[in-house]
């Protein structure tokens, strides 16, 4: 049996991206500065940027590809809502280090992040009809995004917007953010396709189906490089 290629998942959190890549055919090793007791694969507790610097310098080898999900707060609505609060802007330094490794890579982040020619994926278009969570993926190899399918589900939940909800508005999606409240948090695991995380971890996670989709393109790139090197 052919050995799975190894993927390094930086800023891995509780492992939503990692599970998707594993389903696509990778052996996954995660790196996160925080303890992640529910992370399902091998985990290295370290600062992800420092670890990437070490990989770029040749100090840690054995990986075939890298995924990175640097903090998104600098590009999300939080940046506006929290006024002058400063958030780390890591996409560009992460990109430069990823390029220095020579490995195929993916950078994931929110809309508004300074990614180069990213593809977009939404839960509504990838088999998660209760979820409308747009995420961008900058890929160093050819890959295609997934068109949205907004409005394709029955409007059976109260509207997410408070004013609309008071007027009796209905929605076909659930809101996986905040502390749950009246956003049908009981359906968050189903909406995300994740059954091993806490509510707080779900609000920060990427559904595995997103990176399973990207992972098939990445696996093709890794295999093509292996064949060229053989």
HELIX and SHEET records of a PDB file:
HELIX    1   1 UNK A   16  UNK A   24  1                                   9    
HELIX    2   2 UNK A   48  UNK A   56  1                                   9    
HELIX    3   3 UNK A   78  UNK A   81  1                                   4    
HELIX    4   4 UNK A   91  UNK A  101  1                                  11    
HELIX    5   5 UNK A  123  UNK A  125  5                                   3    
HELIX    6   6 UNK A  162  UNK A  166  1                                   5    
HELIX    7   7 UNK A  185  UNK A  187  5                                   3    
HELIX    8   8 UNK A  188  UNK A  192  1                                   5    
HELIX    9   9 UNK A  199  UNK A  204  1                                   6    
HELIX   10  10 UNK A  208  UNK A  229  1                                  22    
SHEET    1   A 7 UNK A  42  UNK A  45  0                                        
SHEET    2   A 7 UNK A  27  UNK A  32  1                                        
SHEET    3   A 7 UNK A   6  UNK A  10  1                                        
SHEET    4   A 7 UNK A  65  UNK A  68  1                                        
SHEET    5   A 7 UNK A 104  UNK A 109  1                                        
SHEET    6   A 7 UNK A 135  UNK A 139 -1                                        
SHEET    7   A 7 UNK A 119  UNK A 121 -1                                        
SHEET    1   B 2 UNK A 157  UNK A 158  0                                        
SHEET    2   B 2 UNK A 170  UNK A 171 -1                                        
END                                                                             
